[in-house]
Amino acid sequence: MKIGVPNEIKDREFRVGLTPAAVETLTLRSHQVFIETNAGLGSGFSDAEYVQAGATIVNTAQEIYSQEMVVKVKEPLPSEYELLHPNLILFTYLHLAADRQLTEALMKSEATCIAYETVQLDNGQLPLLVPMSIIAGRLSVQFGAHYLTKQQGGSGVLLGGIPGVKSGHVVVIGGGVVGTEAARMAIGLGARVTILDVNLHRLGELESLFGSRVQLLYSNSSNIAESVKDADLVIGAVLITGKRAPTLVKRELVKTMRSRSVIVDVAVDQGGCIETVRTTSHTNPVYSEEGVLHYGVPNMPGAVPWTATQALVNATLPYICALADFGLEALNRDRNLAKGVNIQNGKIVYGAVAEAFPDLA
């Protein structure tokens, strides 16, 4: 199969769809890999390394998208829509339930569009989302602590406090992978940490993991309100596979937060779980709303591309190899991979996306 890897053009997105090591794996299986020039530079990989691994370097995105499969990191942007075509397999993060324009463009293209975030194992795990969720969860506290500093417009709270001064309070809404990693980092900094989740079994697992170092609460409107009002940093970490995130923190509740506290909504790529959050970028990551700083960057792991690219490709490569070896027949061979198909032959085939846009289904 002929596989193309383009430059990522989303704002300050420095990750790349394949590493040189992954290219070597594919070329040894007799596949051809085409890399757009300088696509790997942001992650620390030169064109020369890709050539040594067996890739062909090309100069334009048009050449990349003319191949049989395109492997990338983030969703196509409007300038790429016209490059999509019916014979293409597109394998990348899509997050369609929060993006009508992209959904319509992919339908129009008639490409087979497979989303990393909805490939799902029989036990419910999302193997291609987990590595980026780990990174995003850890970064959420790192960025939150940064924007709490007075110089960045925050309240001036040190999350870890010092002897004689109480620690900052971090509230994590959602106890999945993102929330767990956020809590891990916040605890490491010495913050007071509250995690809210609707899954009682998961709360029990978190108690086994963190013990008395965190406060674990059932996620209902009363507990959310009480926790958020007392928070210095709120982290939105809610995920419902493939679906738009539910709004759990309303504007009226944001108004009750302390002045210049910080919200980091990791769920923003699925629409966000906090009403006042809107999508931002690495270039302009924060804004103030209701006296609270909001961070809404949807591609947070792009800030650490050397780590994130390798972590992502470690997870995606077996599926990429299957698609390269067998084409669309791979979907019949692997039901977990088949769950990743969101759009095919101009139609929405993933239930949660169809629910988000019933008029398109």
C-alpha positions as CSV (number, residue, x, y, z in Angstrom):
1,M,0.0,0.0,0.0
2,K,1.0,3.6,-0.6
3,I,0.9,5.6,2.6
4,G,1.2,9.3,3.0
5,V,2.1,11.4,6.1
6,P,1.5,15.1,5.8
7,N,2.7,18.1,7.8
8,E,0.3,18.9,10.6
9,I,-1.1,22.4,9.9
10,K,-3.1,22.9,13.1
11,D,-1.7,25.8,15.2
12,R,1.6,24.7,16.8
13,E,0.9,21.0,16.2
14,F,4.4,19.6,16.1
15,R,3.5,15.9,16.2
16,V,3.7,13.6,13.2
17,G,1.8,10.5,12.1
18,L,4.8,8.1,11.8
19,T,8.3,7.9,13.2
20,P,11.2,6.8,11.2
21,A,11.2,3.5,13.1
22,A,7.5,3.0,12.1
23,V,8.4,3.8,8.5
24,E,11.1,1.1,8.5
25,T,8.5,-1.4,9.9
26,L,6.1,-0.6,7.0
27,T,8.7,-0.6,4.3
28,L,10.0,-4.0,5.4
29,R,6.5,-5.2,4.9
30,S,6.8,-4.0,1.2
31,H,4.7,-0.9,1.7
32,Q,5.6,2.5,0.3
33,V,5.7,5.5,2.6
34,F,5.6,9.1,1.5
35,I,6.5,11.9,4.0
36,E,5.9,15.5,3.3
37,T,9.1,17.4,3.7
38,N,9.9,18.6,7.2
39,A,6.8,16.8,8.6
40,G,8.9,15.3,11.4
41,L,11.0,18.2,12.4
42,G,8.8,19.3,15.2
43,S,9.1,15.9,16.8
44,G,12.9,15.8,16.3
45,F,12.9,13.6,13.1
46,S,14.7,14.9,10.0
47,D,13.9,14.1,6.3
48,A,17.2,12.2,6.2
49,E,16.1,9.9,8.9
50,Y,12.9,9.1,7.1
51,V,14.9,8.5,3.8
52,Q,17.2,6.1,5.7
53,A,14.2,4.2,7.0
54,G,12.9,3.8,3.4
55,A,10.5,6.7,2.9
56,T,10.2,9.0,-0.1
57,I,10.1,12.7,0.7
58,V,7.6,14.8,-1.3
59,N,7.1,18.5,-1.3
60,T,3.3,19.0,-1.3
61,A,0.3,17.9,0.6
62,Q,-1.4,17.1,-2.7
63,E,1.2,14.3,-3.3
64,I,0.5,13.0,0.2
65,Y,-3.3,12.9,-0.1
66,S,-3.1,11.2,-3.5
67,Q,-1.9,8.0,-1.8
68,E,-4.2,5.1,-0.7
69,M,-4.0,5.9,3.0
70,V,-3.1,9.0,4.9
71,V,-1.9,8.7,8.5
72,K,-1.8,11.8,10.5
73,V,-2.4,13.2,14.0
74,K,-5.1,15.8,14.0
75,E,-8.3,16.2,11.9
76,P,-8.0,17.7,8.4
77,L,-8.5,21.5,8.3
78,P,-10.6,23.3,5.7
79,S,-7.6,23.8,3.4
80,E,-7.2,20.0,3.2
81,Y,-10.8,19.1,2.6
82,E,-10.5,19.4,-1.2
83,L,-7.6,16.9,-1.1
84,L,-9.7,14.1,0.3
85,H,-11.1,11.5,-2.2
86,P,-13.3,8.4,-2.3
87,N,-10.4,5.9,-2.6
88,L,-8.7,7.3,0.5
89,I,-8.4,5.7,3.9
90,L,-7.9,8.5,6.5
91,F,-6.6,7.4,9.9
92,T,-6.3,10.1,12.5
93,Y,-8.0,11.8,15.4
94,L,-11.3,13.2,14.3
95,H,-13.6,14.1,17.3
96,L,-16.5,14.6,14.9
97,A,-19.4,14.9,17.4
98,A,-18.2,18.5,18.2
99,D,-17.5,19.5,14.6
100,R,-20.3,19.7,12.1
101,Q,-18.2,21.3,9.3
102,L,-15.6,18.6,9.3
103,T,-18.3,15.9,9.4
104,E,-20.0,17.3,6.4
105,A,-16.6,17.7,4.5
106,L,-15.7,14.1,5.2
107,M,-19.1,12.8,4.1
108,K,-18.7,14.8,0.9
109,S,-15.3,13.3,0.2
110,E,-16.6,9.7,0.4
111,A,-13.3,8.7,2.0
112,T,-13.2,6.0,4.6
113,C,-12.5,7.9,7.8
114,I,-11.2,6.0,10.8
115,A,-10.9,7.9,14.1
116,Y,-8.2,6.9,16.6
117,E,-10.4,7.9,19.5
118,T,-13.2,5.4,18.7
119,V,-11.1,2.3,18.1
120,Q,-12.3,0.3,21.1
121,L,-11.3,-3.0,22.7
122,D,-13.9,-5.5,23.9
123,N,-13.3,-4.4,27.5
124,G,-14.2,-0.8,26.6
125,Q,-10.6,0.5,26.6
126,L,-9.6,3.0,23.9
127,P,-6.0,2.0,23.0
128,L,-5.3,4.9,20.7
129,L,-6.7,7.5,23.0
130,V,-5.0,6.4,26.2
131,P,-1.4,7.6,25.5
132,M,-2.6,11.1,24.6
133,S,-5.0,11.1,27.5
134,I,-2.1,10.3,29.9
135,I,-0.1,13.2,28.4
136,A,-3.0,15.7,28.4
137,G,-3.9,14.8,32.0
138,R,-0.4,15.5,33.2
139,L,-0.1,18.7,31.1
140,S,-3.4,20.0,32.5
141,V,-1.9,20.5,35.9
142,Q,1.3,21.7,34.5
143,F,-0.5,24.4,32.4
144,G,-2.9,25.1,35.2
145,A,-0.1,25.8,37.7
146,H,1.6,28.1,35.1
147,Y,-1.5,30.2,34.5
148,L,-2.2,30.5,38.3
149,T,0.9,32.6,38.5
150,K,0.3,36.3,38.8
151,Q,2.5,37.1,35.8
152,Q,0.1,35.0,33.6
153,G,-3.0,36.7,35.0
154,G,-3.8,34.1,37.7
155,S,-4.6,34.5,41.3
156,G,-1.0,33.9,42.5
157,V,-1.7,30.6,44.2
158,L,1.2,28.0,44.5
159,L,-0.6,24.7,44.3
160,G,1.8,23.0,46.7
161,G,1.6,25.8,49.3
162,I,4.3,25.9,52.0
163,P,4.4,25.2,55.7
164,G,2.1,27.7,57.3
165,V,0.1,28.4,54.1
166,K,-2.6,26.1,52.8
167,S,-2.1,24.3,49.5
168,G,-4.1,25.1,46.4
169,H,-7.2,23.1,45.6
170,V,-7.4,21.1,42.3
171,V,-10.8,19.8,41.3
172,V,-10.9,17.1,38.7
173,I,-14.2,16.3,37.0
174,G,-14.0,12.8,35.7
175,G,-11.9,9.9,37.0
176,G,-10.8,8.2,33.8
177,V,-7.3,8.3,32.3
178,V,-7.1,12.1,32.0
179,G,-8.5,12.7,35.5
180,T,-6.3,10.0,37.1
181,E,-3.1,11.5,35.5
182,A,-4.1,15.0,36.5
183,A,-4.7,13.9,40.0
184,R,-1.3,12.1,40.1
185,M,0.5,15.3,39.0
186,A,-1.5,17.5,41.4
187,I,-0.7,15.2,44.3
188,G,2.9,15.3,43.4
189,L,2.9,19.0,43.6
190,G,1.4,18.9,47.0
191,A,-2.1,20.2,46.1
192,R,-5.4,19.3,47.8
193,V,-7.2,17.2,45.2
194,T,-10.8,16.3,44.7
195,I,-12.0,13.9,42.0
196,L,-15.6,13.6,41.0
197,D,-17.0,10.7,38.9
198,V,-20.4,9.0,38.4
199,N,-18.9,5.5,38.3
200,L,-18.8,4.1,41.9
201,H,-16.6,1.2,40.9
202,R,-14.1,3.7,39.4
203,L,-14.2,5.7,42.6
204,G,-13.3,2.6,44.5
205,E,-10.3,1.9,42.2
206,L,-9.2,5.5,42.7
207,E,-9.3,5.0,46.5
208,S,-7.1,1.9,46.1
209,L,-4.7,4.0,44.0
210,F,-4.5,7.2,45.9
211,G,-5.8,6.4,49.4
212,S,-6.5,9.3,51.6
213,R,-4.4,11.7,49.5
214,V,-7.5,12.7,47.5
215,Q,-11.2,13.4,48.2
216,L,-13.4,11.2,46.1
217,L,-17.0,12.4,45.5
218,Y,-19.9,11.1,43.5
219,S,-20.4,13.5,40.5
220,N,-23.8,15.1,41.1
221,S,-24.7,18.8,40.7
222,S,-24.5,19.5,44.4
223,N,-21.0,18.0,44.8
224,I,-19.8,19.6,41.6
225,A,-21.0,23.0,42.8
226,E,-19.5,22.8,46.3
227,S,-16.2,21.6,44.9
228,V,-15.9,24.1,42.0
229,K,-16.6,27.1,44.3
230,D,-13.7,26.2,46.4
231,A,-11.3,25.4,43.6
232,D,-8.1,27.2,42.5
233,L,-7.9,24.9,39.4
234,V,-10.7,23.0,37.8
235,I,-9.8,20.3,35.3
236,G,-12.5,19.0,32.9
237,A,-11.8,15.4,32.2
238,V,-15.1,13.9,31.1
239,L,-15.2,11.4,28.2
240,I,-18.2,9.6,26.7
241,T,-16.7,7.6,23.8
242,G,-17.4,9.3,20.5
243,K,-20.0,11.6,21.9
244,R,-20.1,15.3,22.7
245,A,-19.1,15.9,26.3
246,P,-22.0,16.8,28.7
247,T,-22.0,20.3,30.2
248,L,-21.5,19.7,33.9
249,V,-20.3,23.2,35.0
250,K,-22.7,26.0,34.0
251,R,-21.9,29.6,33.6
252,E,-23.6,30.5,36.9
253,L,-21.3,28.1,38.7
254,V,-18.2,29.6,37.1
255,K,-19.3,33.0,38.4
256,T,-19.0,31.7,41.9
257,M,-15.3,30.7,41.5
258,R,-12.6,32.9,43.1
259,S,-11.3,35.7,40.9
260,R,-8.4,34.7,38.6
261,S,-8.7,31.0,39.3
262,V,-8.1,28.7,36.4
263,I,-10.1,26.2,34.3
264,V,-8.4,23.7,32.0
265,D,-11.0,21.7,30.0
266,V,-9.3,18.7,28.4
267,A,-12.7,17.7,27.0
268,V,-12.8,20.7,24.7
269,D,-12.1,18.6,21.7
270,Q,-15.4,16.9,22.3
271,G,-17.2,20.2,22.9
272,G,-16.1,20.7,26.5
273,C,-17.8,19.9,29.9
274,I,-17.7,23.5,31.1
275,E,-20.2,25.9,29.6
276,T,-17.9,28.9,29.4
277,V,-15.0,27.1,27.7
278,R,-14.4,27.6,24.0
279,T,-11.6,26.3,21.8
280,T,-8.3,28.1,22.0
281,S,-4.9,27.4,20.5
282,H,-1.3,27.1,21.6
283,T,-0.6,30.6,20.2
284,N,-3.5,32.1,22.2
285,P,-4.2,29.5,24.9
286,V,-6.2,31.4,27.5
287,Y,-8.9,34.0,27.9
288,S,-10.8,35.5,30.9
289,E,-14.5,34.8,31.3
290,E,-16.5,35.6,34.4
291,G,-13.2,36.6,36.1
292,V,-11.8,33.1,35.6
293,L,-8.9,32.2,33.2
294,H,-10.0,29.5,30.7
295,Y,-7.5,27.2,28.9
296,G,-9.2,25.4,25.9
297,V,-6.4,24.0,23.7
298,P,-7.7,20.9,22.0
299,N,-4.3,19.5,21.0
300,M,-2.5,19.8,24.3
301,P,0.0,16.9,23.7
302,G,1.3,18.9,20.7
303,A,3.2,20.9,23.2
304,V,5.5,17.9,24.0
305,P,5.8,16.3,20.5
306,W,9.0,14.4,21.1
307,T,7.3,12.3,23.7
308,A,3.7,12.4,22.3
309,T,4.6,11.3,18.7
310,Q,6.5,8.3,19.9
311,A,3.7,7.4,22.4
312,L,1.0,7.7,19.8
313,V,2.8,5.8,17.1
314,N,3.6,3.0,19.5
315,A,-0.2,2.5,19.9
316,T,-1.3,3.2,16.3
317,L,1.3,1.2,14.4
318,P,-0.2,-2.3,14.7
319,Y,-3.5,-1.0,13.3
320,I,-1.7,0.9,10.5
321,C,0.1,-2.3,9.6
322,A,-3.2,-4.1,9.4
323,L,-4.8,-1.5,7.2
324,A,-1.7,-1.5,5.0
325,D,-1.5,-5.3,4.7
326,F,-5.2,-5.9,4.1
327,G,-6.8,-2.6,3.1
328,L,-10.5,-2.3,4.1
329,E,-10.6,-6.1,4.6
330,A,-8.7,-5.3,7.9
331,L,-12.0,-4.0,9.2
332,N,-13.6,-7.4,8.8
333,R,-10.6,-9.1,10.4
334,D,-10.5,-6.8,13.5
335,R,-13.8,-5.7,15.1
336,N,-11.9,-3.3,17.4
337,L,-10.5,-1.5,14.5
338,A,-13.8,-1.5,12.7
339,K,-15.3,0.5,15.6
340,G,-13.0,3.3,14.6
341,V,-14.8,3.9,11.3
342,N,-16.9,7.1,11.6
343,I,-17.7,7.9,8.0
344,Q,-17.6,5.6,4.9
345,N,-19.1,6.0,1.4
346,G,-20.4,9.4,2.3
347,K,-22.4,8.2,5.3
348,I,-22.0,8.5,9.1
349,V,-21.6,4.9,10.3
350,Y,-20.6,5.7,14.0
351,G,-23.6,5.9,16.3
352,A,-22.5,8.7,18.5
353,V,-21.7,11.0,15.6
354,A,-25.1,10.2,14.0
355,E,-26.8,11.1,17.3
356,A,-24.9,14.4,17.3
357,F,-26.1,15.3,13.8
358,P,-29.4,13.4,13.2
359,D,-30.2,15.5,10.1
360,L,-27.0,14.2,8.4
361,A,-27.4,10.6,9.3
